[in-house]
Amino acid sequence: MRAVARENPKLQGIFEQVDFNARAAGQPIIDNDRLYNLIQILSRHRLGLKDVEADILGRAYEYLLRKFAEGQGQSAGEFYTPSEVAWLMALILRPRPGDEIYDPACGSGGLLIKSVLACRDAYGTDSQTAPVKIYGQEINYTTFAMAKMNAFIHDLEAEIRLGDTMARPAFTNPDGSLRVFDKVTANPMWNRDTINPFNHPEEIFDLWKQKKESATSGCCPWTTGGPTCSRFPTNSPTPTVPIPSGPTLSF
């Protein structure tokens, strides 16, 4: 798999830290016989993008993510937004052809994928229609790999970066200022009691600095239009962020 990834830039960064021979209690987590049987089953079918119904592989991947999330309990929220919620957010966002859409806490990439699909549903996939461009950053390596694979399986061009959006935002301009996007969508980690320290130049993130000084909850950065959403340009990008009812925000 790593050899395949080296030949395909879209797959780079996905398999580097995956241990396919991982063991638990002295036994392989997935033994060779099971892997062999799985490959044999999949090999009976032609699953190329031109051989199956449009997006069937994407929906299959979504199904696996949902099943995986169901087994993770509360921690699933760190990488998975239920499909129904993701679709609702995409419809509210109203993505248009040519939009650049950003998710600062992209998890497995579901919100970005749904935004592209919502645009296709509304405007079609004609060759004259400018594609939606999607960008995301994710702090957890495993989840970052999920997002890249999600975009790949959906046959979408996506820029997914690994790193801490607050401490080290990956999408900046040559002068160091934050890059601006047409629309922002996110379902970040909520109900955190504290705010992590930050390393970025305060003169660049003055809006964030103001909010940081009076913030009492770790939820605040995601709702203020700070580094997560970039500075809103004069045409004001549209953000969609689900806000929980639990925390109290003070500004």
Beta strands, then each sheet from edge to edge (+ up, - down):
strand 1: 23-24
strand 2: 27-28
strand 3: 100-103
strand 4: 133-138
strand 5: 158-162
strand 6: 183-185
strand 7: 238-240
sheet 1: 1+ 2-
sheet 2: 5+ 4+ 3+ 6+ 7+
end
